């Protein structure tokens, strides 16, 4: 077992202040590291006029004061807003350092790049950067606007400055390598789940199913209703699937800016009555919703990892995914019942149809996948792999820089 590591972790979001999946990832990783005996301090954005400190599940959380400069969060002001936020993080973190020196600074994504680099230099500690996505990847390789190019340049700076870089999948490793790194220098550490959360009871599953299943099989999707999630592909596949399974229904859990257009597609396809729009589903209820389905479909065009796919596998529901991004890693790991080229309606329908045609095999394989998820993708395993990256970064830093001599 590795010696305890002192970790200064930086994130622009952290529960309960959460915008997307990044904050939940950082919280789960920090908790798992603390549970393993490591000393973890998370500095994140706050909502108060002053710095707020608390201990949550063994993790010391330092929430930065709201910057007095009033910069609203808009696309036009994003860079200025992020710079103000980074300054606030640095001001919140500096008082920690005189009496506590981190062994490693861990920065999550470009929105904390400057804070991470600054604190690494001040503390004389190696910098580890996790890039959860890239601007080029989000735009399918294009950087059409000055803002996109600016974010890309920050990502490149962070990746090149870090002593170790972490991505969540093999596809993300290739994306990050395009920032100017050798693929071999980028570590792949998958996202994780808390296995205990993804074991809904039989009663919870039955109650969820009665909400939308009807008489026939039910497909489920969970995620943001935006173009890159590919829900339009799934909607177009419902009619051909209903030719074989007339009672088939689709349950869609989530909200987003693409919802009106997706509802219009359902009407044009004449499947509106076969689709249940569940809206926002609380985290406590999502396991039962996924478990109630006969097949969970993840039809994304762009997916750095695909945590909902992992969650579906964890509840032992057969999984059909697009062959894109980090979802390919789950295909390679044997966690899916079927796959299809992203955007291919006919291939999606064929893959789902094969699963529905042989439910016994699908159920057996899904149970095996759930066991694999609990063994390989629990946060304890993810934390162990992350500490290995930390140790490598410390060795690299010592070799490159000698014994750190920075003083405060």
N, C-alpha and C positions, 0 to 999 in steps of 0.2 A: 504493500500500500504506500502511496506517495505521502510525504510529509504534508502537513497543513499548509495551504497556500493563502496568502492575503491578496484578495482580489478587489480592485476598484472597478466597478462596472458602471458604464454610462449608457443611458437610454433616454430618448426624448419622450417616451411614454412608459408608464408603469401603473398597474392596477392600484386604485380604481380608475385612474385617468388613462383610458385606453381608447385608441382610435381603430386599431386593427390587430392583427395577430402578433406583431412584434412585441408589444408590451407583455402579453401573456407568455410568450416564449421566454423573455428575460426573467419574468417572475418565477416561472417553473424551474428554469436553469439555476437561478440564484438560490431557490429553496433547496434544490437537490444538492447543490454544492455545500450549502450550510449544513444540511443533514449528514453529509459525508465528513464533516469536521473542519471544513475550510472557513476562513474568516472573510465574509463577503459584505461589501458595502456598496450599495447602489445609489448613484446620484442621478436624479431624473427631474423632469419638469414638474413644477408645482403650480398651485393656484392661489397661494396666499401672498400677502405683502412681505412676509418674512420667511426665512428658511424653516422648514418643519422636519424634525427627525423623529423616527419611530422604529421599533423593532417588530418585524412581521415574519413569523415562522423562522426565527433565527437569523434573519437578514436585517442589517441596519440600513434603513432606507432614508436617504436625505433628499427632500424635495426642495428644489431651488425656489427662491422667491421670484414672483412675477416681475419681469423687467419693467422698470418705471417708464420706459419708452413705449408709448402706445402704438404698437404696430399690429394691425389686424391680420388674421390668417386668411390670405387670399392668394390666388395664383400669382398675381402681379407683385405682391409683396413677400412672396415666399422666402426669397434669399435674405432679405432684411429681417424678416421674422425669425428665420433660423439662426442668423448671426446673433440677434438679441438673446435668443434662447441659449445658445452656446456660451455666451458671456455669463449668463446667469448660472449655468452649470459649473463653470470654472470658479466663480465666486463662492458657490456653495461647497465645492470640493476642496479648495485650498486650505481652509481651516482644519481639515482632517489630517493633513500631511505632517505637521510638526511632531505630533505624538504617535503617528501611525503611518508607516511607509509600506505601500503595496508592493508585492512581488511581481504583480502584473496589472496593467491597465487594459480593460476589455471594453472596446467601443462597438456599439451596435448600430451600423448603417451610417450613411453620409451625414445625417442630421446632427451627429455628435463628433464628426471628424476633427474639427478644430479643437474642441475641448479635449478629445482623447490624445491628440498629438501634443498639445500644450502640457497636459498633466503628466504624460509619459516623460517629457523632457524635464519638467520641474522635479518629479519624483525620482528620476533616474531609474525608471522601470521599463521593461519591455512592453510593447504595445501589441495587443491582439485585436484584430478587427473581424467582426462577423458581418458579411455583406448578405443581407437577406434577399436582395433583388438588385438589378442594375437598371439604370435609366435606359440604356440601349435595349436591354431585354424587354422592358415594359413596352417599348415602341417597335418591337420586331426588328431591331437593328438600326432604326432610324433615329436621328437626333434633329428633329425638324426646326426647333425654335431655340433662341438664345438661352432660355431657361433650361431646356433639356441639355444643352451643351455645357452649361455652367455646372449642373448637377453631375454630369459625367466627369467633368474635370475634378470635382471634389472627390468622387469615388476613386478616380485614378490616383489622386494624391494620397488618400487614406490607404489604399491597397499597397502602393509603393513604399510608403513610410512604415507600415506595420512590420513587426518582426515575425508575425504569423497571421495568416488569413484563413478564416473558416467560411465554408459555404455549406448549404444543406443537401446538395445533391450533385451528381456527376455533371448534369447539364449546367448547373450554376457554377461549378468549377471551371467549365469551358468559358462561360460568360465572363467570369472574373479574370480569367487568364487573358482575355482580350483587352484588359486594361493595361497590359504590359508585363504580366507575370508568367513564369513558367508553370504549366499545370501541376507539375510535381511539387511545387512550393505551396499549393493551396490544399488545405485539409478539408475533407468531407466529413462533417458531423451531422447526422440527420436530425430533424426535428423530433420531438418526443411527445408522449402523452402520459397521463396518469392512469395506469391500467384500472385502478379501483373505480374510477369515475365512469368507465365504459363497460359496466356490467349491469345493465338495467334488469330488473326482475321480470319474470314472466307476466306478472300483473301489469306492470308499467308498459310492457310491450303491447299487451292486449288492449289496454286503454288507449294507447296512442293509435293503434291500428283501427279501432272503431271510429276514429275521427275522420278517416279519409279512405280506407281501403275498399269499402263496398264488397262486391262478390268476387272480384277478380284479383289478379296480381297487381301489386303497386310498385312503381318505381319512385325513387326519391332523389332529390337534389338538395344540397344545402350550401349556401354561400351567398356572396354579394351578387346582386343582379346587375352586372356590368358586362360589356361586350366580351371582354377577354375570358369570361367564365364559360362561354359557349352554350348557354342555356337554349339559344335559338336552334342549335343543332339538335338538341334533345327534343325540343317541341316538334320539329319537323319529322322526327322519327316515330312520334306517337301514333300517327294514322296507320303507317304500314304495320306497326306492331299490333294495333287493334284489329287488323284484318285476320290475324291468327288468334288473338286473345281479345275478343270484343269487350270484355269487362275491365280491361287494363286501365289503370289510373296512374296519374303522375302527381306527386306531392312536391311542392317547391317551397323550401324554407329559406327565407331571406328577403332582404329589401335592397333597393338600389336604383340608380338613375335610369336604368334600362328597363324598368318594370313595365311602364306603359307600352313600350314597343313590344315587349314579350307577350303581354296580354293581347295585343293586336294580332300578333302571329298566331296565337291560340285560336282567336276568333276566325281568322282567315283560313286556318287549317280545319275549322269546324270540329275542334276538340275542346272547346272552352268548358263544357260540362264534365270533361274527363280530367280536368286539372284543378287541383286544390292549392290555392295560394295561402300558405300558412303565415306569411309575414315573418317578423322577427321572432325567433324561437329562443328562449333563454337557455343558457348553457346547461342548466340543470335538467331541462326537458329534451335536449337534442339527442342524448344517447337512446332514449326510448323511441324517438321518431325514426332514427336510422335503423334501429333494431326491428321496427315494425314493417320495414319495407322488404320486398322480395329481392330487389336489386337496388343498390345505390350507384348512380351514374355520375362520374366527374368528367364533363365534356370540354374542359378548358382548352383555350388556344395557347395561353401562357400560364404556367404554374411552376414557380421556383421549387416548390416541394409538394404541396397538396395535402395539408394536414387533415382535411375532412376525409380524404381517402383512407388515411391511417386510422381515423376514428371509426369509419365504417367497418374496416377490417377488424378493429378491436371488438366491436359488438357482434362479430361473426355473421355479418350480412354479406352476401356475394357482391362483388365490386367489379364494375366495368368502367374503364378509364380511357381517356385519350392518350395517345402515344406522344406525349409532349413533356418537356421540362423534367421536373423531379418525379413526375408520375412514372416515367420510364424506370426509375430505380425501384419502384414498388412492383412493376411488372417483372423486372429481373430478380427481385427477391421472392417471387412466387406468391405474392399476396393478392393477386387479382384473378377474377374468374374469366375476364375477357378484356380485350383492348381493341382500339380502332384508330386510324389516322384522324387527327384533329380536324373537325369540320366535315367529315364524311358521314352523311346521314345514313346512307345504305349500310355502311360498315357498322355504324353504331347499332342500327336495328338488328343486323345479323348477330352481332356479339351478344346483345341482350336476349334475343330470341333463343340462342343456344343455351343460355343459362336457364331460362324459363322452361325449356323443353326437358331438362334433366335436373329437377330440383334436388334429388337425393345426392347426386354428385356435388352439386353446388353447395349444399348444406355441409357435407363432409369436408370439402376443401375450405370452406369459410371457417369452420371450427379450427382447422389446422392453422389457417392464417392468423386467427385470433391468438393462438398460443405463441406464434412467432412474434407477433407484435408485442405481447407482454414481455417476452424474453429479450428482444433486440431493440425495442423502441421506447421502453420506459425511461423516465427522466433520470433514474439512477444510472442506467447504462450511458445515456447521453452525457451526464456530468462526468463520468469516469473518462470518457473519450476526450472531453473538453480539457480536463486536467492534464492529459497526455500532451495536448497541444500547448498548454501553458508551460509545461516542463521543457518542451522543445524550444519554445520562444525564449525562455530564460537561458537555455544553453547557447542559443544563437546570439542573444544579446550580450552575454558575457564574453563570447568569442569575438564578437564584432567591436564591443565597446570597452572591454575590460571591466573591472569591478566598478559599479556606479559610484560616483563621488559627489553627486549633487547634494548640496546642503540647503537647509532652510533657516 
